[in-house]
Amino acid sequence: MSWREAGYSIRPVWGRYVDVTDVELNRTELELAEDAVYTLNATVVPVLARDQRIIWSSDNLNIATVDAYGRVKAVSKGVCTITATCGSLKKSCKVTVKTIKPEYVDMGLSVKWATFNIGASHPEDYGEYFAWGEMNEKDDVAREKWGGNWRMPSYAEFQELLDNCTWTWTMQNGVNGIVFESKINGNTVFFPAAGRYQVGLISLESAVDYWSSSLYTGNSIPNSDDMTLSRNAWCMNYYSYDRRPTMGPSLDRKSVV
């Protein structure tokens, strides 16, 4: 006996199938740090073409991989080619993977803020998305990934950033986000509007959502406080957010509230 989730009616139209004439990529060259991620966007031309299926491939999985949604993951240093194929048409992106060390900006606060997200290579890159406690609820993803004195910021440190900076919605190198400008020394740091991940990406380019390391105690399910800046934003613990590390003294886990 077969089972189906839902049944719908069909209303036909009269017209010829539209053939694909081109495939466009948002990037033809890409530079990534080791372990960084970047999602390529492929557009089928014309938009009404019947076949919209894109098949992604990498010519060297030891350098970079790509999934069915165009999400490129840098593996090790080198150069490879990521290809988007639709029918007989192909477009490629040259991917160069190299070592890019994390940097910080001094905003005159108690900690120094990273210039880009975990899993990113540049300030405008979204980076990776993490659910709370995805690696281990006792682990700090920033410390696990970057080592040294890098760690996730506490909720109080996010609040310190908000209280001591002016912040402006802007576009930087074609990416929407927020620029924080320190009221103390005038330095700036950019946070891309990476939205959040729940089945698919939500509020991309319209919300700045980031995890803190502070535990949220207002819910029966263990969770972490987060920073959300948008006109209409709400959050729950099963979302995946970006993480922006800070450089500063280690926090006693018991003292984080």
Buried (B, 14 or more C-beta within 10 A) or exposed (E): EEEEEEEEEEEEEEEEEEEBEEBEBEBEEBBBBBBBBBBBEBBBEEEEBEEEEBEBBBEBEEBBBBEEEBBBBBBEEBEBBBBBBBBEBEBBBEBBBBEBEBEBBBBEBBBBBBBBBBBBBBBBBBBBBBBBBEEEEEEBBBBBBBEEBBBBBBBBBBBBBEEBBEBEBEEBEEBBBBBBBBEEEEBBBBBBBBBBBBEEBBBBBBBBBBBBBBBBEEEEEEBBBBBBBBEEBEBEBEBBBBBBBBBBEEBEEEEBE
